Amino acid sequence: MMKSFREALKSGVPQIGLCIMYSSPGVVERIGADWDWLWLDGQHGEADRKEMLALVRACELIQRPAFVRVPMHEPGPIGVALDMDAAGVIVPCVDNPEQARTIVHAAKFPPLGGRSYGGRRVIDRRGRLYSDTANVDTMLVLQIETPEGIANADAIAAMPGVDALFLGPDDIMLRRGHSMNAPKNKAALWEDMLAVTKACRKHGKAAMTVGRGPEWFTLCMEAGFNMIVGGSDVVFLTESSKKSAEEARALAKGFKPGKGGPAAAGLY
């Protein structure tokens, strides 16, 4: 799966991702195949270890790569995510090459790093020699979310073992002094976007970000991102529920019960 996904990234056509924050494999099964890859959020989402494993399995069922975001830089969660046989791991809040080097050490086997060998599920599925190709079979994605990270984007992208950079627009906006309700647009984020995509293009790495909404998504493509998150379970639940409720209330407000209606039937 990862070989074909890497080839798709080279095609020039952005690969569109879905963010999953709730621990529901059924949601992945139902809508995950609409997307090219899935971001399973273990940092701000609700899944524990067992639930995350179920989400990874659901991604495999629909034949889509699963990228697990871990809480921080610690080797333990990084190794656990990869031992689940996830397609990749996303590590947040990477500000400098020193942090990147430590994360590579946790995520990649020698000679690139020092990842601990093992993992019941990955051995059961791929055999004991899975480590021979694991450094290529999985992707390590580092999130750039601060002005310091932006300044060091080139040096972080240059690190052997780093496969992609992920611009976190919310955290960048927050740290640039913007409200979380401020629009994400060219005026607010263009220079930060280019800093990440130029670094990725220079060093042959994938460039990832969140680009929900037509205008913002188009801007992400223009900046050069080739892995773009286009939707999330949270947004679909929120927007679809609100829209349906508003439509139903509008119909109910204009309804005048006639003979045999609920009020006439003595139901209230």
ChimeraX attribute file (.defattr): number of C-alpha atoms within 10 A of each C-alpha:
attribute: neighborCount
match mode: 1-to-1
recipient: residues
	/A:1	12
	/A:2	16
	/A:3	10
	/A:4	9
	/A:5	16
	/A:6	14
	/A:7	10
	/A:8	15
	/A:9	16
	/A:10	13
	/A:11	11
	/A:12	11
	/A:13	12
	/A:14	20
	/A:15	19
	/A:16	19
	/A:17	27
	/A:18	24
	/A:19	23
	/A:20	25
	/A:21	18
	/A:22	21
	/A:23	21
	/A:24	17
	/A:25	19
	/A:26	12
	/A:27	14
	/A:28	28
	/A:29	17
	/A:30	11
	/A:31	12
	/A:32	24
	/A:33	16
	/A:34	14
	/A:35	17
	/A:36	20
	/A:37	24
	/A:38	26
	/A:39	21
	/A:40	29
	/A:41	21
	/A:42	25
	/A:43	16
	/A:44	12
	/A:45	17
	/A:46	15
	/A:47	20
	/A:48	11
	/A:49	13
	/A:50	11
	/A:51	16
	/A:52	24
	/A:53	22
	/A:54	19
	/A:55	27
	/A:56	26
	/A:57	19
	/A:58	21
	/A:59	24
	/A:60	18
	/A:61	13
	/A:62	15
	/A:63	14
	/A:64	23
	/A:65	22
	/A:66	27
	/A:67	27
	/A:68	29
	/A:69	24
	/A:70	24
	/A:71	17
	/A:72	17
	/A:73	20
	/A:74	13
	/A:75	18
	/A:76	14
	/A:77	21
	/A:78	26
	/A:79	21
	/A:80	19
	/A:81	26
	/A:82	25
	/A:83	18
	/A:84	21
	/A:85	24
	/A:86	25
	/A:87	25
	/A:88	23
	/A:89	25
	/A:90	26
	/A:91	25
	/A:92	20
	/A:93	19
	/A:94	25
	/A:95	21
	/A:96	18
	/A:97	18
	/A:98	13
	/A:99	15
	/A:100	23
	/A:101	18
	/A:102	15
	/A:103	26
	/A:104	26
	/A:105	19
	/A:106	21
	/A:107	31
	/A:108	27
	/A:109	19
	/A:110	13
	/A:111	10
	/A:112	17
	/A:113	18
	/A:114	16
	/A:115	22
	/A:116	17
	/A:117	13
	/A:118	15
	/A:119	16
	/A:120	12
	/A:121	14
	/A:122	17
	/A:123	17
	/A:124	10
	/A:125	10
	/A:126	11
	/A:127	11
	/A:128	14
	/A:129	9
	/A:130	16
	/A:131	19
	/A:132	11
	/A:133	10
	/A:134	16
	/A:135	20
	/A:136	15
	/A:137	17
	/A:138	23
	/A:139	24
	/A:140	23
	/A:141	27
	/A:142	30
	/A:143	22
	/A:144	30
	/A:145	23
	/A:146	23
	/A:147	16
	/A:148	12
	/A:149	23
	/A:150	24
	/A:151	16
	/A:152	19
	/A:153	26
	/A:154	21
	/A:155	16
	/A:156	28
	/A:157	29
	/A:158	17
	/A:159	16
	/A:160	14
	/A:161	23
	/A:162	23
	/A:163	23
	/A:164	24
	/A:165	28
	/A:166	27
	/A:167	28
	/A:168	19
	/A:169	20
	/A:170	18
	/A:171	17
	/A:172	20
	/A:173	22
	/A:174	14
	/A:175	13
	/A:176	13
	/A:177	9
	/A:178	15
	/A:179	11
	/A:180	11
	/A:181	8
	/A:182	11
	/A:183	13
	/A:184	18
	/A:185	12
	/A:186	15
	/A:187	8
	/A:188	16
	/A:189	16
	/A:190	14
	/A:191	12
	/A:192	23
	/A:193	24
	/A:194	17
	/A:195	18
	/A:196	30
	/A:197	28
	/A:198	19
	/A:199	22
	/A:200	25
	/A:201	15
	/A:202	11
	/A:203	19
	/A:204	14
	/A:205	20
	/A:206	25
	/A:207	29
	/A:208	29
	/A:209	25
	/A:210	23
	/A:211	23
	/A:212	16
	/A:213	10
	/A:214	10
	/A:215	12
	/A:216	17
	/A:217	18
	/A:218	12
	/A:219	18
	/A:220	27
	/A:221	16
	/A:222	12
	/A:223	20
	/A:224	20
	/A:225	30
	/A:226	24
	/A:227	25
	/A:228	23
	/A:229	23
	/A:230	19
	/A:231	19
	/A:232	17
	/A:233	17
	/A:234	12
	/A:235	12
	/A:236	11
	/A:237	10
	/A:238	10
	/A:239	11
	/A:240	11
	/A:241	12
	/A:242	12
	/A:243	11
	/A:244	11
	/A:245	12
	/A:246	12
	/A:247	12
	/A:248	11
	/A:249	12
	/A:250	11
	/A:251	10
	/A:252	11
	/A:253	9
	/A:254	8
	/A:255	9
	/A:256	8
	/A:257	11
	/A:258	9
	/A:259	9
	/A:260	9
	/A:261	11
	/A:262	11
	/A:263	11
	/A:264	11
	/A:265	9
	/A:266	8
	/A:267	7
	/A:268	6
